[in-house]
Amino acid sequence: MALERTFSIIKPDATARNLTGKVIAKLEDAGLRVVAQKRVKWSKADAEKFYAVHSARPFYNDLVAFMTSGPIVLQVLEGENAIAKNREVMGATDPAKADSGTIRKEFAENIERNSVHGSDSAENAAAEIALCFRLEEIVG
């Protein structure tokens, strides 16, 4: 197994319902370590830059509006096979299809307001981490 880092966002629907600690507890209970974390409120430009890969998709404008609607928590997580582990703990994007005990099954409101984001590959994790954190902010 490989020690790796991944990127995570606790989304506005979860922060608005004061679920940040519960989400982090699930991540830590799964063996992931928070090595960088900050609570921010993205501007429209921040969200557009982060989600640029989806700019041609029909849900893009709604996604940008949602991600700028309230505070979010940006995190770098570290652990054995952190990318796969984080995705397992998050559960399926659609909470109706997520496994019992996952973050999305327990906390998501619907497929759009699904409480968390996690990188889907090592390349995307590296890019997302670099976009949101300076090297000196990662202190794990």
C-alpha positions as CSV (number, residue, x, y, z in Angstrom):
1,M,0.0,0.0,0.0
2,A,1.1,3.5,-0.7
3,L,1.0,6.5,1.5
4,E,-0.6,9.3,-0.5
5,R,-2.4,12.6,-0.2
6,T,-5.8,13.6,-1.6
7,F,-8.0,16.7,-1.6
8,S,-11.3,17.1,0.1
9,I,-14.0,19.7,0.4
10,I,-16.7,19.8,3.0
11,K,-19.4,21.6,1.0
12,P,-21.8,24.5,2.0
13,D,-24.8,22.2,2.7
14,A,-22.7,20.4,5.3
15,T,-21.1,23.5,6.9
16,A,-24.5,25.2,7.1
17,R,-25.9,22.3,9.1
18,N,-22.8,22.3,11.4
19,L,-21.6,18.8,10.2
20,T,-18.0,19.7,9.7
21,G,-16.8,17.8,12.9
22,K,-18.9,14.8,12.1
23,V,-17.5,14.6,8.5
24,I,-13.9,15.0,9.8
25,A,-14.5,12.3,12.4
26,K,-15.6,9.8,9.7
27,L,-12.5,10.6,7.6
28,E,-10.2,10.2,10.6
29,D,-12.0,7.0,11.8
30,A,-11.2,5.6,8.3
31,G,-7.5,6.2,8.9
32,L,-7.1,9.4,7.0
33,R,-5.1,12.2,8.6
34,V,-5.9,15.9,8.0
35,V,-2.6,17.5,7.2
36,A,-4.0,20.8,6.0
37,Q,-7.3,22.5,6.5
38,K,-9.0,25.9,6.1
39,R,-12.5,27.2,6.2
40,V,-13.1,29.7,3.3
41,K,-15.9,31.3,1.3
42,W,-15.1,31.0,-2.4
43,S,-15.7,33.9,-4.8
44,K,-17.4,33.1,-8.1
45,A,-14.0,33.3,-9.7
46,D,-12.6,30.7,-7.2
47,A,-15.4,28.3,-7.9
48,E,-15.2,28.8,-11.7
49,K,-11.5,28.1,-11.7
50,F,-11.8,25.0,-9.6
51,Y,-14.7,23.6,-11.6
52,A,-13.4,24.8,-15.1
53,V,-13.3,21.2,-16.3
54,H,-17.1,21.2,-16.0
55,S,-17.7,24.6,-17.7
56,A,-19.5,23.1,-20.7
57,R,-21.7,20.8,-18.6
58,P,-25.4,21.9,-18.0
59,F,-24.9,21.8,-14.2
60,Y,-21.9,24.1,-14.1
61,N,-23.6,27.4,-13.3
62,D,-25.7,25.8,-10.5
63,L,-22.6,24.1,-9.1
64,V,-20.7,27.5,-9.0
65,A,-23.7,29.1,-7.4
66,F,-23.9,26.4,-4.8
67,M,-20.2,26.3,-4.0
68,T,-20.2,30.1,-3.4
69,S,-23.4,30.0,-1.3
70,G,-21.6,29.6,2.0
71,P,-18.4,28.5,3.8
72,I,-16.6,25.4,2.7
73,V,-13.7,23.5,4.4
74,L,-10.8,22.7,2.2
75,Q,-8.6,19.8,3.3
76,V,-5.5,17.8,2.4
77,L,-5.9,14.2,3.7
78,E,-3.0,11.7,4.0
79,G,-3.1,8.0,4.5
80,E,-2.6,4.6,2.9
81,N,-4.3,4.7,-0.5
82,A,-5.9,8.0,0.6
83,I,-7.7,8.7,-2.7
84,A,-9.5,5.4,-2.8
85,K,-10.1,5.4,0.9
86,N,-11.6,9.0,0.8
87,R,-13.9,8.0,-2.1
88,E,-15.0,4.9,-0.2
89,V,-15.8,6.9,3.0
90,M,-17.6,9.6,0.9
91,G,-19.9,7.1,-0.8
92,A,-21.6,7.3,-4.2
93,T,-22.3,10.8,-5.6
94,D,-26.0,10.1,-5.4
95,P,-26.8,9.5,-1.7
96,A,-29.7,7.2,-2.6
97,K,-27.1,4.9,-4.1
98,A,-24.4,5.4,-1.4
99,D,-23.6,2.5,1.0
100,S,-24.8,2.7,4.6
101,G,-22.4,4.5,6.9
102,T,-20.8,6.7,4.2
103,I,-20.7,10.5,4.5
104,R,-23.2,11.0,1.6
105,K,-25.6,8.3,2.8
106,E,-25.7,9.9,6.3
107,F,-25.4,13.6,5.5
108,A,-26.1,14.5,1.9
109,E,-29.4,16.2,1.1
110,N,-29.5,15.1,-2.6
111,I,-27.2,14.4,-5.5
112,E,-26.4,18.1,-6.0
113,R,-26.1,19.0,-2.2
114,N,-24.0,15.9,-1.4
115,S,-21.9,17.4,1.4
116,V,-18.4,16.5,0.2
117,H,-16.0,16.5,-2.7
118,G,-12.9,14.3,-3.1
119,S,-10.3,13.9,-5.8
120,D,-10.8,11.0,-8.2
121,S,-7.1,10.4,-9.2
122,A,-3.6,11.2,-8.1
123,E,-3.3,13.7,-10.9
124,N,-6.4,15.6,-9.9
125,A,-5.5,15.4,-6.2
126,A,-2.1,17.1,-6.9
127,A,-3.8,19.8,-9.1
128,E,-6.6,20.5,-6.6
129,I,-4.2,20.6,-3.7
130,A,-1.9,23.0,-5.6
131,L,-4.8,25.2,-6.5
132,C,-6.1,25.6,-2.9
133,F,-3.0,25.3,-0.7
134,R,0.5,26.8,-0.6
135,L,3.2,24.2,0.2
136,E,3.9,25.7,3.6
137,E,0.2,25.2,4.6
138,I,0.5,21.5,4.4
139,V,2.0,20.6,7.8
140,G,1.2,17.0,8.4
